[in-house]
Amino acid sequence: MLSALSLQQRCDNNNNNFVPRTITTSRTSSSSFVKLLTTTSISTSTELRSVSIDTTRTHRFTQVISDVDDTLKSSGGVNVGGVALGGIDVQYGRGDFYPGVAEFMLQLSLYKLLQQDSNYPANIAILTARAEEFKAALEIKDGSKLSIALRSAGEKAGIEGWGVGPVLYGSVAEWIIQDRKGLRKFTNFERLMQQDPAGVIFQYIYVGDVGELDQEAGETMVREYPEVVKAVFLHVVTDQADVPPIIPAPKFINGRPIVFFRTYVGAAVDAVQLGLMNLDGLQSVINAAIEKLSDVPETSDKWKDIRKDLSRAEILFETST
């Protein structure tokens, strides 16, 4: 079992050399109230859901920041002329949502929320490499399969209106020069931070994959803003159908964990061990993942991957009693 302590021991932790960046606040009143930025694209219009929050509070909302292709749903490994259309994953079909992904992100958002905020977890912020110039065809709309899937996960947990929040797009330039995708996602994260420039309302967890420079973006986030970025989770995908991928060892940068995972059950196990999710949240992810795979043959490599992480979860449950 990989515990939080063993994570610390196995990683290169530069925390002793870290000098925190000072975040200043322009609050005009210690009891001022703000509104949560929750939906539609930052690049176009924004819609605010009114939620009163006392900015003197010591506990912040956790907003999950997510990539789309190969993180929330599979790209299918489709490419045109050698250029990937969103990602490299060939284990799942194009457009398939990963087992337990919505529940994983919801449970991260819910963890340690104050009682009065428990029905208002922060919506997911989307950082995508999809070109804004093609938004007419690629825009993530309220009626899209992605929006519906996330909203349904919230409704099953008794939470109305949870799901896709602000969406920040890439550009055609990143489709032409693929190496720019990581930088674009990081600069879009800096744009997202303008919803709470003082850092008193939100903390962030970034979830991406290893296929499109999400690791570069995530590592830059924790190097530059470790005071608000709590962790980075990276989904390990591959374009090799018959070769199991190697899961890199976790590491710490500025005291913040960079965790690699194959399934969202495994990611939830790591989240529990890192103090980012409780056991009830883990069980929710497990239930959703098993339900998602109920029609998949048990000989599938999808089940093989899930079983490995279910074994880790079982040990975690046993040691907690």
Buried (B, 14 or more C-beta within 10 A) or exposed (E): EBBBEEBBEEBEBBEEEBEEEEBEEEEEEEEEEBEBBBBBBBBEEBEEEEBEBEBEEEEBBBBBBBBBBBBBBBBBBBBEEEEBEBBBBBBBEBEBBBBBBBBBBBBBBBBEBEEEBEBBBBBBBBBBBBBBBBBEEBBBEEEEEBBEBBBEBBEBBEBEBBBBBBBBBBBEEBBEEEEBBBBBBBBBBEEBBEBBEBBBBBBBBBBBBBBBBBBBBBBBBBBBBBBBBBBBBBBBBBBEEEEEBEBEEBBBBBBBBBBBBBBBBBBBBBBBBBEBBBBEBBBBBBEBBBEBBEEEEEEEEBBEBBEBBBEBBEEBEEEEE
